[in-house]
Amino acid sequence: MHKSDASQATSATALITQRIAELGDWRGETLSKMRTLIQQADPDAIEEWKWMGTPVWSHDGIVCTGETYKAVVKVTFAKGAFLDDPDRLFNSSLEGNLRRAIDIRQGEEVDAAAFQALVCQAVALNSAGKAKSAKKAKS
């Protein structure tokens, strides 16, 4: 990680922490829980702050985003359409060809193990894509 990457990640981490605190309600608590699950599933995930205030977790590409709305916390997986979801956590953005999302409403809990399995799959998919790109570049 370059020095600028490290400082950008630090500021993104601070901004995400600030967002959680500013929400001050169930949405902040939920976003905080999802953040912890992501970090546990992939300790090497990089936190980013994109698109005018969206928390993003990346590892060889975007893994997922964490958006907060009035009635839901939405965790969107960038390549969710390519992930196996046997526990059917995805309940939003199902019609697209690429993304899939999990809308979490007040009082709802997400199966931690199933969620972390999705994170691990997303990281593996990103890493496989990066390896293929590197292989093509060498050819």
N, C-alpha and C positions, 0 to 999 in steps of 0.2 A: 504494500500500500504506500503510495506516495504521501509526502507530508501534507499536500493540499487535500488529498483524499481523506486523510486522517482527520484534519480539522473540519472538513465538510461533514464527515460522519459524526464528529463530536457535536457540531452545531445542530445537525439534524436530530440527534439523540436529545439534546436540550429542548429543541422545539417540540418534539413528540411528548416529552415529559411535561412541558408547559401546556400543551393542548389538553392532555389528560387532566391536569390540575384545573385548567380553566373550565372544563366541562362540569366538574364538580358534582356529577350525578351518576346514575347507573351507566350512562354511555362512557364516561371516563373510566369507571371501574371495569366495564366490559372490554374497552380498548386496552387497558392495562393488562388484563388477564390474557387477551389474545397475544399481546406483545411478549409476555412472559413465555407463553407456549411456543411461540416462534423461536425465541432465543434459546429455549431448552432443546427444541428439535434441531436447530442449526446454530450453534454458538458462533459460527463464522458469518452469519447473516450481517449485512451492512444496512444500517438504518439511513434512509434518505428522506428528504423533504422536497416534494415535487408538486407541480401543477397548482401553485398558489395555495399550498397548505395541506397536502395529502401525505400522511405517513406511508413510506414505502420500505419494504424489506427486500433486499436483493442478495443474490449469490450467483455469479455468472449470468446475470440478467435478473429481471424482476421476478420475485417469487409471489408476493402479494402486496396489496395495499390495504389500509385501514381507514375507511371513511366513516364519518359520524353525521347522522341526520337526526331530525327531530324524533322519529319513531324507531330508527334502527341504527345499529352499528353494522356496516357492510365490510366484510373481508373478501376482496376480489383477487382471485388467482389469475395471473396474466395468461397462463396456458392451461387453465382448468379443464378445458374440453378434452385435453389429452391425459388427464389423470384418472385413475381408477378411484371410484367413490362408493365402495360397497356399503358404507353406512349412510349413504345419501345425505351428506351434510349440505351439499350444494342445493340451494333452494331459490336462487335468483340468477338472472342473466343466463338462463338455460338455453335460450334460442340462438345464441351466437355461435360462431364457428371456433372461437378461441377462448374467451374468458368464461369463468364461472364464479359465482359469488355465494357467500353465506350471509344471509340477513339474520341478525340477532336482535330480537326484541326484548324489551324490559322483562326481566324475570326468567328468560330462557337461558339454558346452559348448553354449551357445545361439548360433545364428547371429546375430551382432551386427547386421548390416544388416537382417535380417528382423525382429528384435526392435525396432530403432529405427523401422522402418516402422510397426509396430503402435503404438508410442508416438505417432508423428506423426499417425496416423489417429485415435487416441483423443483427442488434443488438438483436432484439426479437428472431430471429432464434438461434443465439449463446447462448442467455440466457436460452432459452428453452432446448437446448442441455445440458447446464451446469447443469440445474435443474434435468434433467433426470439422468445424470451421478452421481450426488450427491445422488439421491434417490436410485439408484442401489447400490452404495457404502454402504449405510446404511443397505440395506437388507442382 
